[in-house]
């Protein structure tokens, strides 16, 4: 089975805040992981995401409103360049980390 990497980057200082390796990424998993990161980093004022169902559904939108009315900045569909730093990070992470190793399970990844 394939896995997904949910990479969270601070766009201002280019810091990788966290990487969650999962089989699937429903909104509940996203918000729980963001809550975990917020324990250390605090909640952001704005979050830039693509238009995936995990980010466009009611659960994610309600989560953003309930944590300081976080602004959700959706990139335009097919315009990944609007989120260029994370796209480059994702590509580098896949080619220089994930593609170089054989993982037997999610815990190893």
N, C-alpha and C positions, 0 to 999 in steps of 0.2 A: 504494500500500500504506500502511496505517496504521502509526503508530509508538507507542511507549509511553515515558513518562518515569518513570524509577525515581528518586524523590526520597528522599534520606536526610537526616533532620532529627535534631539533638540535641534531644530533648524537654525536657531540663532548662533549657538556656539559649536555646532557640528558634533555634539557628543552623542554617542549611542547610549541610550538610557536602558535599553533592555531588548532581549531577543527571546521570544517564546516559540518553541518548536512544537507544533501540534499536527494532528491528523486533519481536523477541520477547525474552522474559525468562525463560529457563530457569534452574534453580538454579545451574548452573555460571557463568553470566554474573553472577548476583547475588553469589555468593561471591567471584568474581574482583574485582568492583567494590568490595565491602566490604573485601577484603584491600588494595586500592589505597588506599582511604581510611584504613585502619588504619596505613599507613606514616607518616602525618602525625598522625592523631588518636589512635591506639592502638585496641585492641579494647574494645568496651563490655562491661559486666557483664550487661546485659540488652538485648534488642532486641524491640520491639513490632511485630508484623506482622499482616496479615490471613491468611485461610486459603487463599490461593492455592497452587496445586500447587508453585510454585517455593519456597515456604516450609515446606510440610508433608512433603515427600519426604525420603528417607534422606540424600541428598547435602547438603541444607541442615542437617539435624539433626546429621549427622556433622561438618560444618564447625564448627558452634557448639560441639560437645563438644571438638573438637581445638584450639580457640582460647580456652582458659581456662574451658571449661564455661559458655559464655554461656547465660544463661536466655532461652528463647524465650517471650515473652508473646503468645499468640494472642488477638486480639479475638474476641468471639463472632460467628458468622455473622449478617449483617444488622444488626450493631451498630456501624456506622462511627463513631458518636459516642464510642465507647471509644478512638478514635484521632483525636479531634477536631482537634487542631492540624495534623496532616499532611493530613487531609481538607480543611481550609480552605486550607492551603498549595497542595495539588494543584489545587483549584478556582481559586484566584487565579492560579496559574502558567498554567493553561490559558486562562483568560479574559483575562488581562492581558499574556501573552507569546505563547503559541502561537496563539491565535485572531486576533492582530493582524498576523501576518506570514505570507507565503507562502514556504515553504522548498522548495527544489528537491531537497535531499538531506539525509541525516542530519548530515553535517558542518556544513551551514549552521545546522541547528537547535542 
